[in-house]
Structures are given as structure tokens and as C-alpha cells.
Amino acid sequence: MQRQILFKCPRTGVNVQHRLDKDRPERAETGDTYVSVRCPACMAVHFVNSISGRLLGDRSGQSLQRPA
């Protein structure tokens, strides 16, 4: 089964949706696990927190809500 995460591309500022498998081994309860995601907005690879959707190195303190 898959779930959606939503993150903001740091290059373009576009909100991007991405699907993650719920059963992936990266999914940790601590919330400090990141997955590599190919961004369709800029075609670069970003590291996104598998629980919160925050980007690695994001210091804004804001995370986008996951779509239901």
C-alpha cells in the first residue's frame, strides 16, 4: 500500500506530491529517516523525511501537511 507525502521543491518553490510505500524499511517511528525522491518540478534528487515530508536541511520549522 502507498501513501502520499507533500514537499516544497527548494529550487522552484512548487509543492510536489510523491508516493511512498508504507512497508518500506525506511519508515521509522522516530521520524528521522529520509528517502531520496526524484523531483518532477526540477528533475533533481531531494532527501525528504519519510514521515513529515520535510526536506533534509530545511530550517524553516514548517512542514507541509500530507494529503489525505
N, C-alpha and C positions, 0 to 999 in steps of 0.2 A: 504494500500500500504506500501511497505517496502523500506528501503534504507540501504546501506552498510556503515559501518564505518570500519576503519583500525587502529589497535593499535599494539604496540610492547609489547609482554609479558615481564615483568620485570624479570622473573625467567629464561626464556630460550633464550630471545632475538629474538624470532621468530615473524615475522609480522603475525597478526591474523585478519581475516575478521569476522565481525559479522553483522547480520541483525537487524535493529530496525524498529518498526512500526512508520510511520510518524505521526500517530494520537495519539501516547501515550501522556498521560498527563505530562510526564517528560520533554517533548520538550518545552523549554522556550526560548524566544527570547534573554534573557540576556546572555545565553551561560554558566551559572554557575550551570547547573543541571547535575548530574551524575547518571548513571544507573549501576546496578550490572550485570556483564557478567561472565558466566562460560567459562573459557579459555580452548579451546581444546588442547592447547600446554602443559599446566601443570596441568589442571583439578582444578585449584584454582579459586576463585572468585576475579575479579578485578573490581574497580569502574572506569568507563570510561565516559568522558564528552560526552553527547548525541549530541552535535553539532560538536566539534572539533576532537573527538577521543583521546584526551589526557587523560592519567591516573591521578587519584587523587594523589596528592603529587609529580607529575613529575615536577622537577625544571630545566629540560634541556632547556626549551624555544623552543623546536622543537615539532611540531605536524605533524603527517603523513597525507598525502592527502587522502581524501576519494576516493575510486574507483568510476568511472562514471557508 
